[in-house]
Amino acid sequence: MLEVGVFHNGASSLPVITTKDGVTLNDGSLAQVHQAAQETLVNQVRQGILAEKLGFQSFWPCSLPMRRSIWRAG
């Protein structure tokens, strides 16, 4: 049997900056980062619903705070 699943990496809509120490992070205030995290979570849920409607067997959001499978058809 072949299972087909979907991964969602939880990419932010904020611009990315690299610090002088080589650390890459989102560029935004605490409020902007919080809003972007909320949007990412909503997008992950929407993509999971769409994946289920399209017949995918599983969906894995890969970003914090959701590191486990939201659903698994079965």
N, C-alpha and C positions, 0 to 999 in steps of 0.2 A: 504494500500500500504506500502511496505517496501522499505526504501531508504538505500543504502549502500554507505558509504563514506570513505575517507582516511584522516588520520591526519599525518602530518610530523612535528616532534618536532624540526627540525633544529639542530641536534646534530653536534658539531664541531669535526673535526678530530684531533685537538690538544690535548695533554695530559692535565689532570686536576690536579690542586694542591689545597690544602687547606691552607689558611693563619693561622698564630698563633691565629687570632681572630675568626677562624671557618668559614671564607668566602671561598667558593669554586669557582674557576675561571679557565679559560684556561691559560696554561703556554706557553707564547710566546711573542715575541716582537710585537710592533704595526703593523709592516709590515706582520708578520706571522698571527696575528689575523685578519687583513684586508683580506689577501688572503683566510683564512679559511672561513670567512663570505661570500666572493664571491663564493667560491666552494659550500657552503651550499645553497645559493640562486639558483645556477645553478642546484644543485641536487633536490631542491624543484620543480623547473619548470619541470625538466625531469620526476620526479615522478608524477606530475600532468598530464602531457601528457600521460604517461603510464596508469595512472588510467582511463583517459578518453577512451583510446583505449581498455582497459579491461572491460569497461562498468559500472564503478562506477559512481554514480549520482553526487557526489560532492567531493571536495578536499579542505582541510583546512591546510595551513601552520601555525604553531603555534609559530614560533620564530620571534623576531624582525628582520628586520623592517616590516615584512609582517604579520599582525595579522588579516587580513580579508580574506575571501574566494577569491582565484584567479579566479575560475570559478564555475559555477553551471549549470549542464545540464538542459535543460528545454524547 
